[in-house]
Amino acid sequence: MSTPAQHKISSGFGADSTADDVLRGIALTGRLAIVTGGYSGLGLETTRALTRAGAHVVVPARRPDAAREALAGLDDVEVDELDLGDLESVRGFAERFLTSGRTIDVLIDNAGIMACPETRVGPGWETQFATNHLGHFALVNRLWPALAPGGARVVSVSSRGHHLSPIRWDDVQWREGYDKWAAYGQSKTANALFALHLDELGRDFGVRAFSLHPGGIITPLQRHLPKEEMVERGWIDEQGNVLNPAGFKTPEQGAATQVWAATSPQLDGLGGLYLEDCDVAEPAPADGTWGGVKDWATDPEQAARLWALSAELTGVNAFAG
């Protein structure tokens, strides 16, 4: 079965919808969700909404103590340690979870970093590509035994930032000419291509995958950006106040699309699609308008190529052989 075309399905939701809006009437009692970075920014709002709907949420966190503090008072939440930039940490978390014998209904790859100075992890990998993409690639593949039995949904949180760069096949790790924004863009393109190929591989097992742009939201994701740059971009004023003309969503609105992707019956039978504003996104206009999804993020051949490269780099592939 081929991947459906990238066109809106008239969901009835939009940019102003909140996570609670898209969950109205949906009961998640007895469901288990994993939300990486589910204790900060959009991840925190996602965890709150899922638990209000009855789900049990596992929050893997690079800073478990900070996560427990942020999640204090929420029912049906557990925290474990996970550093996506460290493949041994990914392996450790996955092994601990699999040992519990539980299955996963929803896995939201939410954690990420943006526009950081040039840094490297592991064997010299560019940090944004390693954390945003390779860490989640390894995590999903290691958790595959818990995903397949229940026919899970996997949600890869990409960004409209994918417009900034396709995969740089000649220099994926940015050995030359590092650009923090283009490197972020490549990692977000990778998030979309990952979901596309995972859906291709997983659909016969009942596992479907989606990627998405959550919208522009001021959260801790901007922690690497100097105030002067955000003022220059028109995101905040000199006093640090968020400027509404920049079109920012609230965290509750920003979490909506990933929650909709993870739970909505409107997406039953679909997969491999890039979403925005709680609907399927349209292809990006040819005139370069900042919206929709670029063709380089929906190309099955590039998705398969990236999967093969990621498996080679991480040494993990649940579908090998």
N, C-alpha and C positions, 0 to 999 in steps of 0.2 A: 504494500500500500504506500503510495507516494505521500509526501508531506503536503497538507492543504496549502493553498495560496495564502499569502500575507494580505488579508483584507478584513476589515472590521466585520464583526458579527452582530452589531447593534445590541450590546449587552444591557443597555439601560443605565449603565454607570458612566462616570466620567472623571475628569480631573479633580473635581471637588468631592468625590466620594471618599468616605473613610473606610478603614478596615472593618469597623463595626457595621457600616452600611452593607458591605458586600457579604458579611457573614450573617446578616439578618435571616432568620429562618433555617439556618444550617446548624445542626447539632453535631459536635465532634466528640461527644462522650465516648470513651473507650479508644480513641485514636491517639497515636503517638507521633509527635512531630519533633524533628531536630532543627534548630535554627542557629546556625553559626553566627557568633557575635550578637546573640539575641538578648543582650543586656545593655545596649547603647544605641542611641539614634533610632533608625528605622527598625532595627532588630528588636529593641525593647518594645516598641509599639506593636510589632508583630507578635511577640511573645504574649503581651497583655491581651491582645485580641483573641488569639488562639485559646488561651486559658479561659477567657470569659465564655467562649463557645463550648468549653468542656474538654478540650484536648489536654493531654499530658505533654509538656514540652521539655526536651533536653537541650540545655544551652552549653555547648562547648565554648570555652573562653580562654583566651591567652592569659587573662588575669582573673583567675577564679574567685579570689577574695573580693575584687571590685564587682564581679558579676553577682555574687551572693548579696552584696550590699545593695546593688541597684534593683535586684529582684525580690528583696525582702518584702514579705506581706502577700506575695502572689502564691496562690495554691497551685499544686500540680506542676511544679517546676523543679528540675534538678540541674545541677551545674557540674561539669567535668572540665578537665584541663585539655586544651588543644591550641597549639601554635601552628597555624597553617604554613608558616615559613620553614618549618622543621618537619621533614618527612618521618622522622622517628616519633615525633609527637603525634603526628597523624596516625601512624601505625598503632601506637599505644592506646589512643582513644578508641579507635575502631575495634581493637582486640578486647578492650574492656566492655564495650557495648555488646559485641557479639557474644561474649561470655554470658551475658545476662539472658540470652535466649529470646529476646524480644524482637518483634518485627517493627518496621518503620512504615508509617502511612504517608508521611510528608517529610521531605528533606529540603530545607531552604538554605541555599548557599548565599548567605547574606553578608558575611563579614568581608571587609576589604579595606584597602588603603588607596589614597588618591594623591597624585601629583607630588610625590615625595622627592627629596633630593636623591641623587644617584647613590644607591646602596645595593649591596649584594648579600645573598644568603646561600647556604648550602655550598655546592661546588661552583660558586661564582655566578649564580643566576640573578638576573635583574629582579629586584624585590617585588615590584608590582605584578609582573608576570608570574613570579613564583607564588606569591601569596594569593592573589585574586584568582588565578587560574590553576596552576599546578597543584597547589595544596588541596583545592576543592576536587580536582580531578582524582587525586590519590584517595581522598576521603570517600568519594562516592564509589569508586571501584573497590575499596576495602570493605565498605559497608554493603556491597551488593548482595551477600547472602541474606541480609535482613530486609532488603528492599524488594526483592523479587517475589517472595511468597505472598505478600499482601497487595501486590499491584500498586506500588507507591507512585506518588507524583514527586518529581525532583524539579526544583525551581532555582534557576541560576540568575542571580541579580546582576544584570549587565548595566548599561547606562547609555544615554544618548551620546555620551563621550566616545562611544565606539566610532562615531563619525570622524574622529581625529586621526585614526590610523587603522589600516588593515593589518593582517599579520605580516611582519617584516621577515619573510622567509630567509633572506640573505643575512639577517642579523637580529634574530629573535631576542637575544640577550642584551642588545644595545651595547655592544663592545665599542662602538664608535658613535660619536655625535649624540650623546644622550639628551633627550628632550623629555622633561617630566610629564608634560601633557600628552604628547604622542605616545609615550610609554604607557600611560594610563589608558589611552584610547585602544592600544593594541590589546591590553589585558581585558578590556570590556568586549572587544570583538571576540576574543578567545572565549569569554563566558557564553556568548551567543552561539558560537560554533560548537562548543562543548554540548550544550543542551540539544542542538540540532542532531548531532551524531548519537548522543546517548538515547534520544528518542528512537532513532533508527534501529539501534541495537536492542533496546529494551522493550519495544512495543509488543513483541510476541510473548513476553513474560507479563504483560499488563502494566509495565512501568512506562509512564509518559513523562516528558520533560518539556519545560518552557524556559525561555529567558525573557527579560523585561527591562524596561526603563522605568524606575519608580517616580521620576520627576525631580525637579530641583528642590532640595531641602537643605537648610542650614543645620548641620549635625556635627558631631565630632569628626566626621569624614574630612572636614576642611582643616584639620589640625596642623597640617604641614604648610598651609598657605599663610604668608604674612598678611597682616591687616592691610597693608598698603595695596597689595595685589587685589584683595577682595573689594576695597574701596574703588580702585581703578576699574574693576569689572562691573561696578554698579550693584554689587550684592549687598553691601552694608554702607552706612554713612560713617563719618569720622568718629562718631561716638560708639560704633559697633552695632547700631540698630539695623535689623534686616529691612531692606527696602522692598516693599510690595511690588513696585513696578518691575522688579527683576523676575516676577512670576514664580516665586517660591511657594511650595506647598507647606502645609503644616506636617509634622511627623505622622499624625494620624492619617492624613491624606496620602503621604508618601508611602506608608506601609500597605495601602489598600491594594495596589496592583499585585504585589507578591502574595498577599493573602488570597486574593481572587484567583490567582494562578494555582495556588495550592489546594483550593477547596471547592471552587465553583462547579456545579453540575453543568453549567453552560459549556464547559470545556471537555466534557466527557466525549471520548472517541477522537479527540484532537491531540496534537502534540507537535513538538519541534518548532513551535511558533514563537515569534518575538512579540511581546505585548507592551502596551503603554496606556495609561489612563483607563485601566480596567477594561480593556478591549484588545483585540488583535490589532497590531500596528499596520499601517499602510507602508508600502515601499517608500523610501526616501525620494523626494522629487528630484528630477534630473538637474534642476537649476541650482542645486546645492543648498536649498532651504534647510534650516536646522530643525529636522523633524522626521519621523518615520524611521525605517530601518534600511541601512545600506545593503546593497547586494552582496558585498564581501562578507557580511555577517550572516547571510542566509544561503551560502553556496555549499551544497553537499560535498563536493569534491574537496574544498578547503577544509570542511569540517572533518572529513575522514583523514586528511593529511595531518591536521592538528592532533587528532586522536592518536595516530601512529607516533608522532613526535613526542607527545606527552607521555605515552606508555614507555617509550624508549628512555626518556629523561628520568621518569619516576621509578621505573622498574615494576609498575603495577598495571595490570590489565585484566579485569574480571572476565573478559570475553576472549582471551587468547586461546586459540585451539578449539 
